[in-house]
Amino acid sequence: MAVRAVVADPGSPGGVRLAEVAAPTAQPGQVIVEAHHVSLNRGDLNDARSGRVPAGEVLGSDVAGVVVRAARAGGPPVGTRVVALAPGAFAQRVAVDVAALAEVPDGVDLAEAAALPVAGLAAIQALRAGTLETPVKGARVLVTGASGGVGRFAVQLAAFGGAHVIAVTGNPARMAELRDLGADQVVTDPAQLDEPVDLVLDNVGGPQLVAAWGLLAPGGSVQCIGWSSGEPATFAPYATVGPAKSLSSFLIAAPVGPDLSALVRLVDAGSLRVDIAWRGRLARIEEAATAMLARQVNGKAVLDLARSTPRSPLG
């Protein structure tokens, strides 16, 4: 059986194209999910263009849909609505580890759920990693690249945890949106701040990372999630000498099922908003990739696979 999928193709616009591939086979501890929606991340495009995902291999990580084949032991039964973090997610059928999925309640739109895995997990896990010694409540948390997918979730989750949230966005038109998401302060550059911060979730790198490091209080932490600027970070002599503080690289850590469940519950309760900035059918993947590479997507990009899914006016 063949299924439609998005594969890596360095010679195509955005490094992606549609193709027919063999349907996946479930391994022990896996279910097969019929994908209804997938979400595109910049990391997917970087994987395709860099060769980290070989040409012709299926791309993607974010998927939401319905279980059509249950695991041999454990896991949700056939017919269960789920969201998952899974390699090769951009296909009509996806093999998913039971430990990497969460059930989606009826009150949550599967399109919104599809936008949660990469960005939502990065935000919730980076907050946790950076606050092992300092609780989020009452902490001053700085989020760079706050208009992006990870940034928007990070602002909301930090605010939900009781932090004083400072959002950084290069687009002044997004300031009101970020305040609405829970940011206490919104600036266009960390250099505009003069008070120390306890935690930095950095999605930008480059000069903003250097400025954020200079703002970090003793005992504070920078979690390096992304590097969207593509610019080098040049630290002044002795910038890293002084009271103890840390700069840590960050990757999403398994198992992700419990964190995905927490995110879905927050969406269901109305405590976490999912902003879908671009939406369309899977056949428009090259258009979505082009918009994302041109930084025209402020929020999440969702692609629809299920015929029954209504099209959004955004797409």
C-alpha positions as CSV (number, residue, x, y, z in Angstrom):
1,M,0.0,0.0,0.0
2,A,1.3,3.5,-0.9
3,V,0.5,6.7,0.9
4,R,1.0,10.3,0.0
5,A,3.8,12.0,1.9
6,V,6.1,15.0,2.0
7,V,9.7,14.0,1.4
8,A,13.1,15.8,1.5
9,D,14.2,17.1,-1.9
10,P,17.1,19.6,-1.7
11,G,16.5,20.5,-5.4
12,S,12.9,21.6,-4.8
13,P,11.6,25.0,-3.4
14,G,12.0,24.8,0.4
15,G,13.7,21.4,0.0
16,V,10.4,19.5,0.0
17,R,8.0,17.8,-2.4
18,L,5.0,15.5,-2.4
19,A,5.6,11.8,-3.2
20,E,4.1,8.4,-2.9
21,V,5.8,6.2,-0.3
22,A,5.2,2.8,1.2
23,A,2.8,2.7,4.1
24,P,4.6,2.3,7.5
25,T,4.7,-1.0,9.4
26,A,4.1,-0.8,13.1
27,Q,7.0,-2.1,15.3
28,P,6.4,-3.4,18.8
29,G,5.2,-0.6,21.1
30,Q,3.8,1.4,18.1
31,V,0.4,2.3,16.7
32,I,-0.5,3.4,13.2
33,V,-2.1,6.8,13.0
34,E,-4.2,8.1,10.1
35,A,-2.9,11.7,9.9
36,H,-5.6,14.4,9.8
37,H,-3.3,17.4,10.3
38,V,0.5,18.0,10.5
39,S,2.4,21.1,11.5
40,L,5.4,22.4,9.7
41,N,8.4,23.7,11.7
42,R,11.5,25.6,10.5
43,G,13.5,22.6,11.8
44,D,11.8,20.3,9.3
45,L,13.0,22.6,6.5
46,N,16.5,22.7,8.0
47,D,16.4,18.9,8.1
48,A,15.5,18.7,4.4
49,R,18.0,21.3,3.2
50,S,20.9,20.1,5.3
51,G,20.7,16.5,4.5
52,R,19.9,15.4,8.1
53,V,16.9,13.7,6.5
54,P,18.1,12.0,3.3
55,A,16.6,12.9,0.0
56,G,13.4,10.9,-0.6
57,E,12.8,10.2,3.1
58,V,9.6,11.4,4.8
59,L,9.9,14.6,6.8
60,G,8.0,15.9,9.8
61,S,7.5,15.5,13.5
62,D,4.1,17.0,14.4
63,V,1.0,15.0,13.7
64,A,-2.6,14.6,14.9
65,G,-5.1,12.1,13.8
66,V,-6.9,8.8,14.6
67,V,-5.4,5.4,15.6
68,V,-6.2,2.9,12.8
69,R,-4.0,0.1,14.2
70,A,-3.5,-0.5,17.9
71,A,-0.2,-1.6,19.4
72,R,0.1,-5.3,20.3
73,A,0.1,-4.5,24.0
74,G,-0.8,-1.2,25.6
75,G,-1.6,2.1,24.0
76,P,-4.8,3.6,22.8
77,P,-7.4,1.5,20.9
78,V,-8.5,2.0,17.3
79,G,-10.5,5.1,16.8
80,T,-8.8,7.2,19.5
81,R,-7.9,10.8,18.6
82,V,-4.3,11.4,19.3
83,V,-1.4,13.9,18.9
84,A,2.1,12.8,18.6
85,L,5.8,13.6,18.1
86,A,6.9,11.2,15.4
87,P,9.7,11.0,12.8
88,G,8.2,10.9,9.3
89,A,5.0,12.5,10.4
90,F,4.2,14.2,7.1
91,A,2.3,11.2,5.6
92,Q,-1.2,9.8,5.4
93,R,-0.2,7.0,7.7
94,V,2.4,7.3,10.5
95,A,4.0,4.8,12.9
96,V,4.0,6.3,16.3
97,D,5.6,5.1,19.6
98,V,3.0,4.7,22.3
99,A,5.3,6.8,24.6
100,A,5.3,9.7,22.2
101,L,1.6,10.4,21.9
102,A,-1.3,11.7,23.9
103,E,-5.0,11.3,23.6
104,V,-6.9,14.4,22.4
105,P,-10.3,15.1,24.1
106,D,-13.3,15.9,21.9
107,G,-13.2,19.5,23.0
108,V,-9.8,20.1,21.3
109,D,-9.6,20.6,17.5
110,L,-7.1,18.1,16.0
111,A,-5.7,20.9,13.8
112,E,-4.8,22.8,17.0
113,A,-3.4,19.7,18.6
114,A,-1.1,19.1,15.6
115,A,0.6,22.4,16.3
116,L,1.6,21.4,19.8
117,P,4.4,18.8,19.7
118,V,7.7,20.4,18.6
119,A,6.9,24.0,19.7
120,G,4.9,23.2,22.8
121,L,7.3,20.5,24.0
122,A,10.3,22.8,23.5
123,A,8.6,25.6,25.5
124,I,7.5,23.4,28.4
125,Q,10.7,21.4,28.7
126,A,13.0,24.4,28.3
127,L,11.1,26.2,31.1
128,R,11.5,23.1,33.3
129,A,15.2,22.7,32.4
130,G,15.9,26.3,33.2
131,T,14.1,26.5,36.5
132,L,15.3,23.4,38.3
133,E,16.6,25.5,41.2
134,T,14.4,28.6,40.8
135,P,10.6,28.0,40.6
136,V,8.9,29.7,37.6
137,K,6.6,31.6,40.0
138,G,7.9,35.0,40.6
139,A,10.9,34.6,38.3
140,R,11.7,37.1,35.5
141,V,11.6,35.1,32.3
142,L,12.9,36.6,29.0
143,V,11.7,35.0,25.7
144,T,13.4,35.9,22.5
145,G,11.7,35.3,19.2
146,A,8.5,35.5,21.1
147,S,6.4,35.9,17.9
148,G,7.3,32.4,16.7
149,G,5.7,29.1,17.4
150,V,7.9,28.2,20.4
151,G,7.9,31.8,21.7
152,R,4.2,32.1,21.8
153,F,3.8,28.9,23.8
154,A,6.7,29.9,26.1
155,V,5.2,33.3,26.9
156,Q,1.8,31.6,27.8
157,L,3.3,28.8,29.8
158,A,5.6,31.1,31.8
159,A,2.8,33.4,32.5
160,F,0.6,30.5,33.5
161,G,3.3,29.5,36.0
162,G,3.3,32.9,37.6
163,A,6.5,34.3,36.1
164,H,7.1,38.0,35.1
165,V,7.4,37.5,31.4
166,I,9.4,39.7,29.1
167,A,8.8,39.0,25.4
168,V,11.2,40.1,22.6
169,T,9.9,40.5,19.0
170,G,11.5,42.1,16.0
171,N,8.0,43.1,14.7
172,P,6.5,46.0,16.7
173,A,3.1,45.0,15.2
174,R,3.1,41.9,17.3
175,M,3.5,43.6,20.7
176,A,-0.2,43.8,21.5
177,E,-0.6,40.1,20.6
178,L,2.2,39.1,23.0
179,R,0.7,41.2,25.8
180,D,-2.6,39.5,25.2
181,L,-0.8,36.1,25.5
182,G,0.4,37.1,29.0
183,A,3.7,39.0,28.5
184,D,4.2,41.7,31.2
185,Q,6.7,43.6,29.0
186,V,7.4,43.5,25.3
187,V,10.5,45.0,23.7
188,T,12.2,44.7,20.3
189,D,15.7,44.1,21.6
190,P,17.0,42.7,24.9
191,A,19.4,45.7,25.0
192,Q,16.4,47.9,25.9
193,L,16.2,46.2,29.3
194,D,18.2,47.3,32.3
195,E,16.9,44.9,35.0
196,P,18.3,41.4,35.4
197,V,16.4,38.3,34.5
198,D,16.4,34.8,36.0
199,L,15.8,32.7,32.9
200,V,16.2,33.2,29.1
201,L,14.5,31.0,26.5
202,D,16.5,32.0,23.4
203,N,15.1,31.2,20.0
204,V,17.2,33.8,18.0
205,G,20.9,33.5,18.8
206,G,23.4,36.0,17.5
207,P,23.5,39.5,19.2
208,Q,20.3,38.9,21.1
209,L,21.8,35.9,22.8
210,V,24.8,38.1,23.8
211,A,22.6,40.8,25.2
212,A,20.4,38.3,27.0
213,W,23.5,36.7,28.6
214,G,24.5,40.2,29.9
215,L,21.1,40.6,31.6
216,L,21.2,37.2,33.3
217,A,21.2,37.3,37.1
218,P,23.7,35.2,39.2
219,G,22.4,31.7,39.3
220,G,20.3,32.2,36.1
221,S,20.1,30.1,33.0
222,V,19.9,30.6,29.3
223,Q,18.3,27.8,27.4
224,C,19.3,27.8,23.7
225,I,16.3,26.5,21.8
226,G,16.9,27.9,18.3
227,W,19.1,30.2,16.2
228,S,16.7,31.9,13.8
229,S,18.9,34.9,13.2
230,G,21.6,32.8,11.6
231,E,24.1,35.4,13.0
232,P,27.2,34.7,15.1
233,A,27.2,35.5,18.8
234,T,30.3,37.4,19.8
235,F,30.9,37.8,23.5
236,A,33.1,40.6,24.8
237,P,36.3,39.5,26.7
238,Y,35.5,38.3,30.3
239,A,31.7,38.3,29.5
240,T,31.7,34.7,30.8
241,V,33.7,35.3,33.9
242,G,32.0,36.2,37.1
243,P,29.2,34.9,39.3
244,A,27.9,31.5,38.4
245,K,25.3,31.4,35.6
246,S,24.7,28.9,32.8
247,L,24.1,28.7,29.1
248,S,22.8,25.3,28.0
249,S,22.0,23.8,24.7
250,F,18.5,22.3,24.4
251,L,16.8,19.4,22.8
252,I,13.4,17.9,23.4
253,A,13.8,14.9,25.7
254,A,11.8,11.6,25.7
255,P,9.4,10.4,26.8
256,V,7.2,13.2,25.6
257,G,3.7,11.6,26.2
258,P,3.2,13.1,29.7
259,D,4.1,16.6,28.5
260,L,1.9,16.3,25.4
261,S,-0.9,15.3,27.7
262,A,-0.3,18.3,29.9
263,L,-0.3,20.7,26.9
264,V,-3.5,19.2,25.5
265,R,-5.2,19.6,28.9
266,L,-4.2,23.2,29.0
267,V,-5.7,23.8,25.5
268,D,-8.9,22.0,26.5
269,A,-9.2,24.2,29.6
270,G,-8.7,27.4,27.7
271,S,-5.4,28.1,29.4
272,L,-3.2,27.7,26.3
273,R,-4.0,29.3,23.0
274,V,-2.8,27.8,19.7
275,D,-2.3,30.5,17.0
276,I,-2.5,29.0,13.5
277,A,-1.0,31.6,11.1
278,W,-1.0,29.6,7.9
279,R,-3.3,26.7,6.9
280,G,-3.9,24.7,3.8
281,R,-4.1,21.3,2.1
282,L,-1.0,19.1,2.1
283,A,-0.6,19.7,-1.6
284,R,0.4,23.3,-0.7
285,I,3.5,22.2,1.2
286,E,5.9,24.1,-1.0
287,E,3.8,27.3,-0.5
288,A,3.9,26.8,3.2
289,A,7.7,26.2,3.2
290,T,8.3,29.3,1.1
291,A,6.2,31.4,3.5
292,M,8.0,30.0,6.5
293,L,11.5,30.5,5.1
294,A,10.5,34.1,4.2
295,R,9.5,34.7,7.9
296,Q,5.9,35.4,6.9
297,V,4.4,32.9,9.4
298,N,4.0,34.3,12.9
299,G,2.6,31.4,14.8
300,K,2.1,27.8,13.5
301,A,1.6,26.4,10.0
302,V,-0.8,23.5,9.7
303,L,-1.4,21.3,6.7
304,D,-4.7,19.3,6.3
305,L,-4.7,15.7,5.1
306,A,-8.3,14.6,6.0
307,R,-10.9,15.2,3.4
308,S,-13.4,16.0,6.1
309,T,-11.4,18.9,7.5
310,P,-12.8,22.3,6.6
311,R,-10.4,24.8,5.1
312,S,-9.5,27.8,7.2
313,P,-9.9,31.3,5.7
314,L,-6.2,31.7,6.6
315,G,-5.1,29.2,4.1
